[in-house]
Amino acid sequence: MIPLSSSSSSFTTTSNSNSNSMCSTSYTLSFNNAASLSLCTLNYCNANAVVKLPFSNANASPSSGSMLIWNNNNNNNRKKKKQVAAFVAPTGNNNNNNNNNNNNNNYLIAPVHHNPKNTLSSDQVFAVLNSSFDTDSAFAYFKSIATLPHVLHNVHTCNYMLQLLSKQHRLQDMAFVFHLMQKQIIKRDLDTYLPIFNTLGIQGGIRETPLALEKMTQHGFLLNAYSYNGLIHLLLQSSFSTEALQVYSRMLHQSITPSLKTYSALMVASGKRRDSTTVMALLHEMEKLGLRPNIYTYTICIRVLGRAGKIDQAYRIFERMSQDGCGPDVVTYTVLIDALCNVGKLDRAKELFSKMKASGHKPDRVTYITLLDKFSDSNNLDVVKEFWNEMEADGYAADVVTYTTLVDAFCKVGKVDEAFGMLDIMKKQGVRPNLHTYNTLIRGFLRLDRLNEALELFNSLGSLNVQPTAYTYVLFIDYYGKSGDSGKALETFEKMKSMGIAPSIVACNASLYSLAEAGRLGEAKAVFDSIRKCGLVPDSLTYNMLMRCYSKVGQIDEAIKLLSEMSENQCEPDVILVNSLIDSLYKSKRVDDAWKMFSKMKDMKITPSVVTYNTLLSGLGKEGQVQKAIQLFENMSGHGCPPNTITFNTLLDCLCKNAKVDLALKKLYEMTSANCRPDVLTYNTIIYGFIKENRIDEAFWIFHQMKKFIYPDYVTLCTLLPSMVKNGRADDALKICVGFQLQIQVRSNRAFWKDLMRGILFEAGIDEAIVFSEKVVCSGICQDDAVLMPIIKFLCWNEKAVVAKDTFVRFTKEFGIVPTVGGYNILIGGLLGALDMYYDLVSGDFIPTPCTYGPIIDGLSKAGRLEEAKKFFEEMVVYGCKANCAVYNILINGYGKSGDVETACELFKTMIKEGIRPDLKSYTILIDCLCMVGRVDDAFHYFQELKSAGLDPDLISYNLIISALGRSKRVKEAAALFDEMKDRGISPELYTYNCLILSLGSVGMVEQAGEMYEELLRMGLEPDVYTFNALIQGCNRSGKSDGAYTIYKKMMVGGCSPNYVTISRLPNLPSQF
């Protein structure tokens, strides 16, 4: 309280503000609601003051909310007497004493105005409210200001009052403030609604608006159109589009018309979710309410429909604009051009561009950039250059953006050197390349796997005074991830952070992608956890990548749990994420859960896409559920999702694999009417269907129909020709090969001939394959050993080495086939009984390689002829051929499997001394050999050395060491390695679980063994007889014979047949079994 000296008739006040602002003017004070008039003299100041007013009795005291009139009594003041209004309220610190006649009470005196022309500002009102000693005084003052014509509240004064009232849960008074805001059209923001929500007991913030509105209505908060529109915009700004639509529906239910701006905002939000159905429903609703769409509204609809691929609907909206007297502008044209380009309708896009210019709409720079960018995707540089010339003719000088777009166009068609040359042209034109230009070039180099040049350009950025951003690093992270080098991707991510560059969410997502592809769950979780530490918010793609990682290692349930976490973190799942989950569930054979996820899409307000239906159709096809697949296919269009070519191909695959090729052929004819063009996969599938039913003539007829519209590929020939050869039509098959080679030049394509001959060997047999290969060679369409090697390999594999040798000699001597080193190696590997051929070869011009010796040493080792194998190994040096890691592995394995582990270990050490780095297979072979002879400590040592050497153990190496530790009753170590392998993203297989169940049971840990059994069931694995035997043995050793019988019964009910071990481990069977 401010000190005050007073007498019965006059007193002096001290202001709360600086004393320099005081005016020494004498005033007469009168209270408009006091029982008697009190006069005093007051030194007036601009700010409010706390004063002690003397009243003769309590009844004369002014009540809260009194208005005080100050009359100017200063005789020296020559100006006209002024009246100054003030607000009076008790401070709440009064000490009432009924025995004291001189009742001096403390009052807050706050001036309202001293000049009607000079109204009090909202900031001054806020200052008064902020200095009030209690809520009652503040609220009384707030209401008094509301009655004055020259003073208005603003959002700050109202929100502050709402916060004060919220602390005392005064909902009725809060409703007064809210209605005042509506009446005076004061903006309502988050700070307006959150105190009301909190007072109503609503938790969860603005997202809980739909629930809060129900309670607000019950407590007298009646929203008008302005409030509803504002709430919808607040929700959309927070990305809560679902809740915004719920508030919109409530508006309509209360017969309140949303504004055109609200409709536009809702359309934009729905468009971001690619929910074209909702966008069109909003357009229909606004027209029904009498709101006329404007250019902006129509353009939004066209953009959303275009992004959804619904071009015809977008075009209808476009044509309707002119009919409604709302012609398109340059933005509308550009949006539709972009949509047409995105779906590959480039000719229509060019037509629309011409129509745009003819109608007097001059394209802007964005239009040209769109055309340059989209047509560069079609690899049509000539058209790109045409648009470039038109752009310059329209007066748009090329800037860094357009030049960068042209650089990108060159990169997209693989002309990176020409793109790089554009840098000099830019500099000559006075246009300085920016980071985006360099990023485009780096991306171009990486597309062509020219990593070194990309790194060279990246390293030169500093000298060019261009600082890389997170996106620059993302390019390399993405490249490494898609190349399967997740380690390098993670290293680049860490390097970016060490350079002081804050990771973007895109960089994190790219890192997660590489880790997800490799199934490295532990590191993926670490990156995910670091996102929030960096102040970033995971988006839908972030969650999608982590879900993929969980799915990769078989932890689908953990992936599904992330859906709930997304909702809690206000990140709405999208259709791409849900599609990924459905696909993962199907691949894990959790079909029912996949369909449940599909059903949940409606609850999540997610519209299934064509990818969703394609995934489900694929799953139904693999299950052989033809009728259900047909029904789903036929329902697609009715749900606003017409099938595409992939959908038809998926259905055709389902039909052909389930003996319904005639129905598949009928669906093929329906594709044209559904605006879907058959591709090479479509025809290949139908051909496969006929071949599967041995209807060769019809398959041959489809092949000729196919050639009228599309070129066959080598899959077509590998599907059709083996059956033709089998059915005695080798000459027709040869003609097809000749025609195929003339069309697309497959003379040097060794992979094609190898695959074709493998198919003929499998389908027609060795004799027909040899005859056909002779025809091919004699025709001259294949003159290398690619057509011969599958035959030689097949003969050697079937222990017909002599026939293989004779065939090899005949093709090389009589038909002039020039064998490759690989051909010789295959033959030598199968000719252990005729090693004289090897010596004949090396005595001539033949130069052996490690691939020559590998099969020989391997064959001798497996035959138990280790001494001969070692002689060949030592002989390699004589011919200048140094053994590689693969050869060492063969010999180590040979000695290890024979029980000579010491020699195996010595060979391993020799390999290291020779500078040959052991690979994962080297360590795995050695660990296996050591485990076989019971040297578990040595095996564990090499397992640890494997990891310290920078190699990643695989499932086989983990299984070996876990099994060995379990047999040695070192169960805790085995369990620790089990957890480690899962953290590394390696999914345990049934063998892994069986090893652990057996180990746990052998040390009496039966409950833990049971838990391991339950876990393997959750992983979708099916227990076998070894699983049940391990469980039964554990129960026996723990004296739990009843448990053993229960497991035996479960085994029998589950359809798993016992073996002699099962029976031997069971005690005497009671009668009920």
GUTITOR-222078 format. One record per residue (C-alpha): residue in three letters; z, x, y. Coordinates in steps of 0.1 Angstrom, whole numbers, plus 2048, in hexadecimal, padded with zeros to 3 digits. Each point is the difference from the previous one (the first is absolute). Layout:
<pts>
ALAZXY
...
</pts>
This chain:
<pts>
MET800800800
ILE7F880C823
PRO81F806816
LEU8057E681C
SER8187FD81E
SER8057DC80C
SER8147EA816
SER8027DA802
SER7E27FD816
SER7EA81F7FC
PHE7F981C7E8
THR7E981E7FA
THR7EB8067E1
THR7F28207F1
SER7DE7FD7F0
ASN7F680A7DC
SER7E381280F
ASN7FF81D818
SER8157FB81F
ASN7E380A816
SER7EF7DF7F8
MET81C7EB810
CYS7FB7EC81F
SER81E7FA817
THR7F97DB807
SER81A7E6802
TYR7FA7E07EC
THR8117DE7FB
LEU8037F87DC
SER8007DB7F3
PHE7FF7F47DC
ASN7EB7E27F8
ASN8177F47E5
ALA82280B80D
ALA81A7E6808
SER80780F822
LEU7EC817817
SER80C824801
LEU7F581781C
CYS8008267FE
THR7ED81D80E
LEU7EA8157E7
ASN7EF821806
TYR7DF7F67EF
CYS7EE8187EA
ASN7DF7FC7ED
ALA80F8037DE
ASN8197EA7EE
ALA825807804
VAL8217F77EF
VAL8187F181A
LYS8227F07FF
LEU7FF7DF812
PRO8217F080D
PHE8037DB7F9
SER81E7EA809
ASN7FF7EF7DE
ALA7ED8017E0
ASN7EE7E0807
ALA7F081081E
SER7F181C7EB
PRO7DA8007FA
SER7F57FA7DD
SER7E78157EC
GLY7DD7FC80E
SER80B7F7824
MET7E880781C
LEU80E81381D
ILE7F17FC823
TRP80581D818
ASN7FD7F7825
ASN7F981C818
ASN81D80181A
ASN7FA821810
ASN8017FB826
ASN7EC820805
ASN7E37F37EC
ARG7E77F1818
LYS7EA7F47E4
LYS8017DC7F3
LYS81E7F87E9
LYS7F68057DC
GLN80D7F17E0
VAL8028157E0
ALA8047F07DE
ALA8168117E6
PHE80A7FA7DD
VAL8257FE7F8
ALA8108037DE
PRO82280B7F3
THR8008237F1
GLY8157F67E3
ASN81C81780B
ASN8147E7813
ASN8257FF7FC
ASN80A7DB805
ASN8247FB809
ASN80B7DC807
ASN82080C811
ASN7EC81481A
ASN7F47EB81D
ASN7EB81C80E
ASN7E77FE7E4
ASN7E981E805
ASN7E48007E6
ASN7E48197F8
TYR7DC7F3805
LEU7DE80E7FC
ILE7EC7FA81F
ALA7DA8067FB
PRO7E97FA81E
VAL7E17EB7F8
HIS7EC804820
HIS807805824
ASN7DD7F880B
PRO7EB7E47F1
LYS7E1815807
ASN80E81D7EC
THR8077F37DD
LEU8178127E8
SER7EC8157E6
SER8037FC7DA
ASP80C8237FE
GLN81D7F8818
VAL8087E17EB
PHE8008167E0
ALA818818812
VAL8187E4807
LEU7FF7F47DC
ASN8058237F3
SER81F804816
SER8107E07F5
PHE8228037F0
ASP7FB7E47E7
THR7E67EA7F0
ASP80C7E0812
SER7FB810822
ALA7DE80E7F7
PHE7F47DF7F2
ALA80D7ED81E
TYR7EE818817
PHE7E07FD7EA
LYS8007DA803
SER806802826
ILE7E2816805
ALA7EB7E87EC
THR8077E481A
LEU7F481581E
PRO7DD7FC80C
HIS7FB82380D
VAL80E8147E2
LEU7F08017DD
HIS80C80F7E0
ASN7EA8177EB
VAL7FE80B7DC
HIS81B81B806
THR81A7E880F
CYS7FA7E67E5
ASN8008187E3
TYR82181080D
MET8107DE803
LEU7F47F77DC
GLN8108207F3
LEU8217F8811
LEU8017DD7F3
SER7F680C7DD
LYS8208147FE
GLN8147E0803
HIS7E87EB7EB
ARG7FA7E881C
LEU7E17F07F3
GLN7FF7E3817
ASP80281681F
MET7E58167F0
ALA7EA7E27FC
PHE8057F9826
VAL7F3824807
PHE7E37FC7E9
HIS7F57DF80E
LEU80380F823
MET7E981C7F5
GLN7E77E67F4
LYS8037EB81F
GLN7FB81D818
ILE7E580F7E9
ILE8148207FB
LYS7F28187E6
ARG8127FF7DF
ASP8008217EC
LEU81280E7E1
ASP820804815
THR7FF7DB807
TYR7FE7F57DB
LEU81481A7EE
PRO8227F5810
ILE7F87DC7F8
PHE7F78097DC
ASN8208157FC
THR8167E480D
LEU7EF7E87E8
GLY8098187E3
ILE7DB80A7FA
GLN7FD8247F3
GLY7DF8137FD
GLY7F4800823
ILE7E17EF80E
ARG7F17FE7DE
GLU8187E37F8
THR7F17EB81C
PRO7F57E37E9
LEU8247FC7F3
ALA80F805822
LEU7EB7E5810
GLU80F7E67E9
LYS82380980B
MET7F6803824
THR7F47DC800
GLN8217F47F0
HIS81381081D
GLY7EC7F281C
PHE7E681C806
LEU7E07ED805
LEU7E2817803
ASN7E27F8816
ALA7DC80C7FB
TYR80681F815
SER81D80B7EA
TYR7EE7F97E0
ASN7E181480C
GLY81781D80B
LEU8128007DE
ILE7E08027ED
HIS7F581E815
LEU8218117FA
LEU7FC7FC7DB
LEU7DD80D800
GLN80A81E815
SER8198087E4
SER7E47FB7E6
PHE8117E17F1
SER7E07EB7FE
THR80C7EA7E3
GLU81F7F5814
ALA7EA7FB81F
LEU7EA7E87ED
GLN81F7ED7F5
VAL80B7FC824
TYR7DD7F5808
SER8027E57E5
ARG8217F480F
MET7EF7FE822
LEU7E67E97F2
HIS81A7EB7ED
GLN8117FA821
SER7DF7F6811
ILE80181F817
THR7DE80F806
PRO7FE8267FE
SER7ED81381B
LEU7DE80F7FC
LYS810822803
THR8177F87E3
TYR7E37F57EA
SER7EE820808
ALA81E8167F8
LEU8067EE7DF
MET7DB8047F7
VAL802826807
ALA81F8037EB
SER7F17ED7E3
GLY7E0814804
LYS8148217FB
ARG80B7F17DF
ARG7DC7F87F8
ASP80B7DB7FD
SER7DF7F080B
THR80B7DE7F1
THR81E7FE819
VAL7EA80B81D
MET7E77E47FA
ALA81C7E77FB
LEU80E80A822
LEU7DE7FC810
HIS7FD7DD7F1
GLU8237F680B
MET7FC80B824
GLU7E07ED803
LYS8117E17F1
LEU81A80381B
GLY7E680181B
LEU801825808
ARG7DE80F806
PRO7FA8227F1
ASN7F581B818
ILE7EB81F7FA
TYR81F8147F6
THR80A7E77E6
TYR7DE7FE7F1
THR7FD8257FF
ILE8218037EE
CYS7F37E87E5
ILE7DF8137FD
ARG8138217FC
VAL8187F37E6
LEU7E47EF7EC
GLY7EB81F802
ARG81D8167F3
ALA8057E87E3
GLY7DB8037F8
LYS7F87DC808
ILE7E2808815
ASP7EF7DE7FD
GLN81F7EE80E
ALA80281A81B
TYR7DC7FA809
ARG8057DB802
ILE81D805818
PHE7E9817815
GLU7E47E6801
ARG8197E4808
MET80C813820
SER7E07F9813
GLN8007DB7F5
ASP8247FC80D
GLY7F580F822
CYS8148207F9
GLY7E581A7FB
PRO8088227F0
ASP80681E815
VAL7FA8257F9
VAL8218037ED
THR7F77E27E9
TYR7DE80F7F8
THR8108227F9
VAL81A7F17E9
LEU7E57ED7EC
ILE7EA81F7FE
ASP81D8147F3
ALA8077E57E5
LEU7DC7FF7F5
CYS7FF8267FD
ASN8218007EC
VAL7F07EA7E5
GLY7E08147FF
LYS7EA7E6813
LEU7F281B816
ASP7DE7EE806
ARG8127E180D
ALA816816816
LYS7E1810810
GLU7F17DD805
LEU8207F4811
PHE80081F816
SER7DC7F880B
LYS80A7DC806
MET81D80C815
LYS7EA814817
ALA7E67E4802
SER81B7E780B
GLY80981681E
HIS81F8107F2
LYS800825806
PRO8108137E3
ASP81E81480B
ARG80B8227F4
VAL8157F17E4
THR7E27ED7F3
TYR7EC8207FD
ILE81D8147F0
THR8047E47E7
LEU7DB8017F7
LEU7FF8267FE
ASP81F8017EA
LYS7F67E47E8
PHE7DC80A7FC
SER80B8247F9
ASP8127F27E2
SER7DF7F57F1
ASN7F3824802
ASN7E47F4817
LEU7FE81B81A
ASP7DF7F480E
VAL80F7DF80B
VAL81F81280D
LYS7E9815817
GLU7EE7E080B
PHE8207F180C
TRP80A821810
ASN7DF7FF815
GLU8067DB809
MET82380880B
GLU7F381B818
ALA7E57E980C
ASP81B7E6809
GLY81081A816
TYR81C80B7EA
ALA803826801
ALA80C80E7DF
ASP82580A802
VAL8188107E7
VAL8057DF7ED
THR7DB7FA7FA
TYR7F98247F8
THR81C7FF7E7
THR7F17E17F1
LEU7DF8127FC
VAL81281E7F0
ASP8107E87E8
ALA7DE7F17F8
PHE7F28227F6
CYS81F8077EB
LYS7FD7DE7EE
VAL7DD80A7F3
GLY80C8227F6
LYS7F081381D
VAL81F81280B
ASP7EE81E80C
GLU7EB7EB818
ALA8217EF80A
PHE80F821807
GLY7E2809816
MET8087E2816
LEU81D81480E
ASP7E8817813
ILE7EC7E380D
MET8207EF80C
LYS80B81F813
LYS7DE804810
GLN8027DC80C
GLY82280780F
VAL8127EA7E6
ARG81E8127F1
PRO8077F87DB
ASN8237F17FB
LEU8178007E2
HIS7EF7E17F2
THR7DF813800
TYR80F81D7ED
ASN8127E97E8
THR7DF7EF7F9
LEU7F08217F7
ILE81E80A7EA
ARG7FD7DF7EE
GLY7DA8067FB
PHE8078227F1
LEU81A7F27E8
ARG7E97E47F5
LEU7E881B7F3
ASP81D8147F1
ARG7FA81C819
LEU825807803
ASN7FE82480D
GLU7EA7F581D
ALA8177E3808
LEU81E818800
GLU7ED819816
LEU7F97E581A
PHE8247F47FE
ASN80E824805
SER7E980481F
LEU80E7E1812
GLY81B815812
SER7E681780F
LEU7ED7E180C
ASN81F7F4812
VAL8017E17E9
GLN8207F87EF
PRO7FE7EF7DE
THR8147E07FB
ALA80E7F07E1
TYR7DE7F07F9
THR7F08237FD
TYR8198097E5
VAL7FB7DE7F0
LEU7DB8097FA
PHE80B81D7EB
ILE81D7EE7EF
ASP7E87E47F6
TYR7E68197F4
TYR8198127EA
GLY80F7E07F3
LYS7DE7F27F6
SER7F78217F0
GLY81E7FD7EA
ASP81381D811
SER8207EE809
GLY812821804
LYS7E980C81B
ALA8017DD811
LEU826802801
GLU7FF82480D
THR7E97F581C
PHE8177E4809
GLU81E818802
LYS7EB818815
MET7F97E5819
LYS8257F9804
SER808825804
MET7E680281C
GLY8157E7813
ILE7E87E37FB
ALA8127E07FA
PRO7F17F07E1
SER7ED7E0806
ILE8037E37E8
VAL7DB8087F6
ALA80A8237F7
CYS81D7F47EB
ASN7EA7E67EF
ALA7E681B7F8
SER81B8167F1
LEU80D7E37EC
TYR7DD7F97F3
SER7FC8227F2
LEU8237FF7F0
ALA7F97DD7F3
GLU7E080B7EF
ALA81381C7EF
GLY81D7E97F7
ARG819818811
LEU81A7E6807
GLY81D81680B
GLU7EC81181B
ALA7F07DF80A
LYS8237F0805
ALA80A81F815
VAL7E27FB817
PHE8087DA802
ASP824806808
SER7F681A81B
ILE7EB7E6812
ARG81E7EE810
LYS810821808
CYS7E1808815
GLY8057DF813
LEU7E17F07EF
VAL7FE7DE7F1
PRO7F07FD7DD
ASP7E27E9801
SER7EF7EC7E4
LEU7EB81E7F5
THR8208167FE
TYR8107E77E8
ASN7DF7FD7ED
MET7FF8257FA
LEU8248027F4
MET7FA7E17EA
ARG7E28127F0
CYS81581E7F9
TYR81A7EA7EF
SER7E57EF7EC
LYS7F08217F7
VAL82080B7EE
GLY8057DD7F1
GLN81C7F4816
ILE7F07E080A
ASP8217EE806
GLU80981A81B
ALA7DF7F9810
ILE8067DB801
LYS82380680F
LEU7EE81081E
LEU7F27DD809
SER8247F4809
GLU806820813
MET7E07FA814
SER80D7DE80B
GLU82280E80A
ASN7EE81A815
GLN7EA7E6810
CYS7E080E7F0
GLU7EB7E47F2
PRO7ED8087E0
ASP7DA7FC801
VAL7E77F57E7
ILE7F68247F8
LEU8248097F6
VAL8047E07EA
ASN7DE8077EF
SER80D8237F8
LEU81F7F27F0
ILE7ED7E67EC
ASP7E981C7F3
SER81E8167F7
LEU8117E37ED
TYR7E07F97ED
LYS7FC8257F7
SER8248007F3
LYS7F77E27EA
ARG8187E9814
VAL7E77E4802
ASP8197E4807
ASP80F81481D
ALA7DE80780E
TRP7F97DA801
LYS8227F980F
MET7F881981C
PHE7DF7EE806
SER8137DF803
LYS81980F818
MET7E3809818
LYS8017DC80D
ASP825803808
MET7F9820812
LYS7E57EF815
ILE7E78197F2
THR7DD7F37F8
PRO7F180F7E0
SER7E2815806
VAL7E18057EA
VAL8118207F4
THR81E7EB7F4
TYR7EA7EA7EB
ASN7EC81D7F3
THR8208117F4
LEU80B7E17EE
LEU7DE7FA7F1
SER8008247F3
GLY8227FA7F0
LEU7F57DF7F0
GLY7E18117F2
LYS81481C7F0
GLU8167E57F0
GLY7E27ED7F3
GLN80A7E1813
VAL7DD7F5807
GLN8067DB80A
LYS81C809818
ALA7E981A810
ILE7E47E7804
GLN8187E780F
LEU80E819819
PHE7DD80B809
GLU7F57DC807
ASN81F7F9815
MET7FA81D818
SER7E77EF818
GLY8177E1802
HIS81B81780D
GLY7EB80E81B
CYS7F88217EE
PRO7DC8017F3
PRO7F98197E4
ASN7ED821808
THR7EB8167E9
ILE81F8117F2
THR80F7DE7F7
PHE7E07F77ED
ASN8008227EF
THR8247FC7F5
LEU7FA7DE7F2
LEU7E080C7EE
ASP81381C7F1
CYS81A7E77F3
LEU7E67EA7F1
CYS7EB81C7F0
LYS81E8107F0
ASN80B7DF7F2
ALA7DF7F67EF
LYS7F57E981D
VAL7E081280B
ASP7EB7E0803
LEU8197F2819
ALA800822811
LEU7DA7FE804
LYS8047DD80F
LYS81980E819
LEU7E781C808
TYR7E77E580B
GLU81B7F0816
MET80681F814
THR7E27FB817
SER80B7DD80A
ALA82380E808
ASN7F181A818
CYS80981C7E9
ARG7E681B7F6
PRO80280E7DD
ASP8058257FF
VAL7FA81A7E4
LEU8237F97F2
THR7F67DB7FC
TYR7E28077EB
ASN81281C7EC
THR81B7E77F7
ILE7E77E67F4
ILE7ED81B7EC
TYR82180A7F0
GLY8077DC7F7
PHE7DF7FD7ED
ILE8048227F0
LYS8237F67F4
GLU7F27E27EE
ASN7E38157F3
ARG7E67EC814
ILE7EB81F807
ASP7E07ED80B
GLU8137EC81A
ALA81181F80D
PHE7DE811803
TRP7F37E1813
ILE81D801819
PHE7F9825805
HIS7DC7F880B
GLN80C7E4816
MET819818810
LYS7E4819808
LYS7EF7E5816
PHE81D801819
ILE81581F7FB
TYR7FE8237F0
PRO8138047DF
ASP81981C7FF
TYR80A8177E4
VAL81B7E87F5
THR7E47E67FA
LEU7EE8187E9
CYS82080C7EE
THR8087DB7F9
LEU7DD7F57F5
LEU7EF81E7EF
PRO8198087E4
SER7FB7DD7F1
MET7DB802804
VAL7FF8217ED
LYS8177F17E5
ASN7E77E37FC
GLY7E28167FC
ARG7F37FE823
ALA803825808
ASP7DD801810
ASP8097E4818
ALA820812808
LEU7ED820807
LYS7E87ED818
ILE81E7F3813
CYS80D824803
VAL7DF80D80D
GLY7FD7E481A
PHE82480580A
GLN7FA825806
LEU7E17F9815
GLN8147E8816
ILE81F814809
GLN7FA8237F2
VAL81A8057E5
ARG7F181F7F0
SER81D81680A
ASN81B7E67FA
ARG81180F7E2
ALA81C7E6801
PHE7E77E47FB
TRP7F180F7E0
LYS8228097F2
ASP80D7DD805
LEU7E07F07F2
MET8008157E1
ARG8257FA7FA
GLY7F97DA801
ILE7E38037E8
LEU8158157E8
PHE81B7E6801
GLU7E97E27FD
ALA7E280C7EB
GLY80E81E7ED
ILE7F78257FD
ASP7DE7FC7F0
GLU7F27E881A
ALA81081581B
ILE7EE8207F4
VAL7DF7ED7FE
PHE8037F2823
SER80B82280F
GLU7E080F7F0
LYS7EB7E6812
VAL811807821
VAL7FB8257FE
CYS7DC7FD7F5
SER7F97E881C
GLY80B81B819
ILE8197EA813
CYS81D8167F5
GLN7FC8257F9
ASP82480D800
ASP81B7FD7E5
ALA8117E2810
VAL7EF7E97E7
LEU8098177E3
MET824809806
PRO80F7DE7F8
ILE7EE8017DE
ILE80D8247F8
LYS8237F680B
PHE7FF7E17EA
LEU7F48147E1
CYS81A81B805
TRP81C7E6805
ASN7F57EF7DF
GLU8018227EE
LYS7DA8037FD
ALA7FE82380F
VAL7E180A7EB
VAL7ED7E180B
ALA80B807824
LYS7F38247FE
ASP7DE7F57F1
THR7FC7E581B
PHE80981981B
VAL7E781A7F3
ARG7E47E67FC
PHE8047F3824
THR80282280F
LYS7E58117EC
GLU7E77E47FA
PHE8057EA81F
GLY80781C818
ILE8227F380C
VAL81381B813
PRO8257FE7F6
THR81C805818
VAL81F8157FB
GLY8127DF7FB
GLY7E87F77E4
TYR8078207EE
ASN8257FC804
ILE7FF7DD7F0
LEU7EC80D7E3
ILE81681F7FB
GLY81F7EB801
GLY7F47EC7E3
LEU7F281E7EB
LEU8208127F4
GLY7F08027DE
ALA7E181080F
LEU80D819819
ASP7E28167FA
MET7EE7EB81A
TYR81980C819
TYR7F98247F8
ASP7DB7FA801
LEU8037F1822
VAL81681C80F
SER7E981B7F1
GLY7E47F2815
ASP8007F6825
PHE81B7E67FD
ILE81E806816
PRO81F7EF7F3
THR81A7F0817
PRO8237F47FB
CYS7F17DE7F7
THR7EE8127E3
TYR82080F7F2
GLY8167E3806
PRO7F27E97E5
ILE7FE81D7E7
ILE82480B805
ASP80C7DB800
GLY7EE7F97E0
LEU80D81F7EE
SER8247F980D
LYS7FF7DC7F3
ALA7F380D7DF
GLY81E8187FD
ARG7EA81F804
LEU81580E81D
GLU7F88257F9
GLU7DA7F9803
ALA8077EB81F
LYS81381D810
LYS7E38187F7
PHE7E87EA813
PHE8197FF81D
GLU802826802
GLU7DA8027FB
MET7FA7ED821
VAL807820814
VAL7E48137EE
TYR7E77E780D
GLY80E801823
CYS80F7DD7FD
LYS8237FC80D
ALA8167E67EF
ASN8097E3817
CYS81E7E9800
ALA7EF7E77E8
VAL7FA81C7E6
TYR82480C802
ASN80C7DC7FC
ILE7EC7FC7E0
LEU80E8207F1
ILE8247F980B
ASN7FE7DE7F1
GLY7F280E7DF
TYR81D8197FC
GLY81A7E780C
LYS7F67E57E8
SER8008197E3
GLY825808808
ASP7FA82280F
VAL8107F8821
GLU807824809
THR7DB809801
ALA7F97E0814
CYS81A80B81A
GLU7F1823801
LEU7DD7F2806
PHE80F7EA81C
LYS80F81F811
THR7E08147FB
MET7EC7E5811
ILE81680281F
LYS7FE827800
GLU7DA7FC800
GLY8027EC820
ILE7F77DF7EF
ARG8167E480E
PRO80C7E97E4
ASP7F87DC805
LEU8137E07F6
LYS7F08017DE
SER80C8247FA
TYR8247F7807
THR7FE7DF7EC
ILE7F28127E2
LEU81C81B801
ILE81B7E6806
ASP7F47EC7E2
CYS7FF81E7E9
LEU82480A80A
CYS80D7DD7FB
MET7F07FF7DE
VAL81581E7F4
GLY8207F3812
ARG80081981D
VAL8097E5819
ASP810818819
ASP7E0815802
ALA7EB7E0802
PHE8167F381D
HIS7FD822811
TYR7DA7FE800
PHE8017DB80B
GLN81480A81F
GLU7E981E806
LEU7E27E87FE
LYS80E7ED81E
SER80A81F814
ALA7DC80C7FB
GLY7F47E2815
LEU7F37EC7E3
ASP8087DC7FA
PRO80C7F77DD
ASP7ED7E37F0
LEU80B7E57E8
ILE7FA8167E2
SER81581D80C
TYR81D7E9809
ASN7FE7EF7DE
LEU8028217EE
ILE81E80D812
ILE8127DE801
SER7FB7FC7DB
ALA80C8247F9
LEU81F7FC816
GLY8087DE7EF
ARG7FD80F7DD
SER81981B80B
LYS8187E580C
ARG7FC80B824
VAL7FD7DC80B
LYS80B804824
GLU7E581A807
ALA7E67EB7EF
ALA80A7E1815
ALA7FF815820
LEU7DC80B7F8
PHE7F77DC7F8
ASP80C7F6824
GLU7EE81E80E
MET7DE7F77F0
LYS8037DC80E
ASP80780E823
ARG7E18157FD
GLY7EC7E07FA
ILE7FA8067DA
SER8047E07EC
PRO8128057E0
GLU7EE7F47E1
LEU80E7F07E1
TYR8058227EF
THR81680B81D
TYR8167E27FD
ASN8028047DA
CYS80B824804
LEU81C7F7818
ILE80B7E17EB
LEU8038167E1
SER81381B814
LEU8187E880F
GLY8077EF7DF
SER8068227EF
VAL81D807817
GLY80F7DD7FE
MET7F37F4822
VAL7F47DF7F1
GLU8037EB820
GLN7EC819814
ALA7E58007E4
GLY8007DA803
GLU7FB803826
MET7E38177FA
TYR7F17E67E8
GLU8027E581B
GLU7F0818819
LEU7E28067EA
LEU7FB7DA7FD
ARG8017FD826
MET7E581A802
GLY7E97EB7EB
LEU8028167E1
GLU8017F27DD
PRO81A80F7E9
ASP7F480D7DF
VAL8118077DE
TYR80C82280D
THR8127EF81D
PHE8137E87E9
ASN80781C7E7
ALA81081481C
LEU8157E380B
ILE80B7F87DC
GLN8098247FA
GLY815801820
CYS8137E07F5
ASN80780F7DD
ARG80E82180E
SER8177EC817
GLY80C7EA7E3
LYS7F07E180F
SER7EF7F27E1
ASP7FE7DD80F
GLY7EC80E81D
ALA7E98117E8
TYR7F97DF7EE
THR7FB7EE822
ILE7E681A80A
TYR7EF7FD7DD
LYS7FE7DA805
LYS7F2805823
MET7E68187F2
MET7F57E77E5
VAL7FE7E2819
GLY7EC815817
GLY7E68077E6
CYS8078257FB
SER7FE8097DB
PRO81C8187F3
ASN7F781F7ED
TYR8148137E5
VAL81481281B
THR80C7DE80E
ILE80C7F57DE
SER8118217F8
ARG8147FF820
LEU80D7DD7FB
PRO8207FA7ED
ASN8007E87E3
LEU7EE7E280E
PRO8167E1801
SER7F37E07F1
GLN7F57F0821
PHE7E781C804
</pts>
